[in-house]
Amino acid sequence: MESEEPATLNKTFNEIKIADNALPTEFLLGDNYPNPFNPTTKISFSLPQKSQIKLKVFDVLGREIQILADGIYEAGKHEVEFNATNLPSGVYFYNLTTGSNSITKKMLLVK
């Protein structure tokens, strides 16, 4: 007698792919890469809609070190580079703000 395979084994599943040009659905600030870094690192962020943004770097005392981005950015994924050639080793923070959102993350510069 021939055995029948369970129906689930005969089903085909479609692979779901998200297009590279798909718009993000939420406001995100990515981790910088590489981290720790010396002397440059890249910071990525995603915007679900066109937004006025500011991306700033601060030291551990809260002093503003550099403004990496300031202006109106289209919806989508963005990436900026931070060059810390003239800064000492240590912990730094980067903050992304829009009109209604703010996210801060930390990064480590090791020379």
C-alpha positions as CSV (number, residue, x, y, z in Angstrom):
1,M,0.0,0.0,0.0
2,E,1.3,3.4,-1.0
3,S,1.4,6.1,1.7
4,E,0.1,9.6,1.0
5,E,2.3,12.5,2.0
6,P,0.7,15.1,4.3
7,A,-0.8,18.0,2.4
8,T,1.5,20.4,4.1
9,L,4.5,18.9,2.4
10,N,3.0,19.6,-1.0
11,K,2.4,23.3,-0.4
12,T,4.6,25.9,-2.0
13,F,5.4,29.0,0.1
14,N,6.1,32.3,-1.7
15,E,9.2,34.1,-0.5
16,I,8.4,37.7,0.6
17,K,10.9,40.3,-0.4
18,I,11.0,43.9,0.5
19,A,12.2,46.1,-2.3
20,D,15.3,48.2,-1.6
21,N,13.3,51.3,-2.6
22,A,10.4,50.6,-0.3
23,L,9.7,53.5,2.1
24,P,10.2,52.9,5.8
25,T,7.1,52.7,7.9
26,E,8.7,54.3,11.0
27,F,11.2,56.8,12.2
28,L,14.5,54.9,12.9
29,L,18.1,55.8,13.9
30,G,20.5,53.0,13.2
31,D,23.6,52.0,15.1
32,N,26.7,53.6,13.8
33,Y,29.1,51.3,11.9
34,P,31.7,50.4,12.7
35,N,31.5,50.9,16.5
36,P,34.0,51.3,18.1
37,F,35.5,53.4,15.3
38,N,38.7,55.2,14.3
39,P,38.4,57.9,12.9
40,T,35.2,57.6,10.8
41,T,31.9,55.9,11.2
42,K,28.6,55.9,9.3
43,I,25.2,56.7,10.9
44,S,22.0,55.7,9.1
45,F,18.5,56.8,9.7
46,S,15.1,56.2,8.1
47,L,12.2,58.6,7.7
48,P,8.6,57.4,6.9
49,Q,7.8,60.9,5.4
50,K,9.6,64.0,4.3
51,S,10.8,65.7,7.5
52,Q,12.9,68.6,8.9
53,I,15.7,66.8,10.8
54,K,18.8,67.6,12.8
55,L,21.5,65.0,13.5
56,K,24.0,66.1,16.1
57,V,27.0,64.7,17.9
58,F,27.6,65.4,21.6
59,D,30.4,64.6,24.1
60,V,29.8,62.9,27.5
61,L,29.3,66.4,29.0
62,G,26.5,67.2,26.6
63,R,28.5,69.7,24.6
64,E,27.6,69.8,20.9
65,I,30.5,68.6,18.9
66,Q,29.2,68.7,15.3
67,I,26.0,69.0,13.3
68,L,26.0,66.2,10.7
69,A,22.7,66.9,9.1
70,D,20.3,69.8,9.3
71,G,17.5,70.3,6.8
72,I,14.5,68.8,5.0
73,Y,15.1,65.2,4.0
74,E,12.8,63.1,1.8
75,A,11.2,59.9,3.1
76,G,13.5,56.9,2.9
77,K,16.9,55.6,4.1
78,H,19.8,58.0,4.6
79,E,23.4,57.7,5.7
80,V,25.9,60.3,6.9
81,E,29.6,59.9,7.8
82,F,31.1,61.3,11.0
83,N,34.8,62.1,10.9
84,A,36.4,62.3,14.4
85,T,40.0,62.8,13.3
86,N,40.4,65.9,15.6
87,L,38.7,64.4,18.6
88,P,40.1,62.4,21.5
89,S,39.1,58.8,22.3
90,G,36.0,58.4,24.3
91,V,32.2,58.0,24.3
92,Y,30.1,60.2,22.1
93,F,26.4,60.5,21.6
94,Y,24.4,61.2,18.4
95,N,20.9,62.5,18.4
96,L,18.4,62.6,15.6
97,T,15.4,64.9,16.0
98,T,12.4,65.8,13.9
99,G,9.4,67.9,14.8
100,S,7.8,65.0,16.8
101,N,10.6,62.5,17.4
102,S,14.0,62.3,19.1
103,I,16.4,59.3,19.4
104,T,19.9,59.3,20.9
105,K,22.5,56.6,20.7
106,K,26.1,56.2,21.8
107,M,29.3,55.4,20.0
108,L,32.9,54.8,21.0
109,L,35.9,56.4,19.4
110,V,39.1,54.5,20.0
111,K,42.4,55.8,18.8
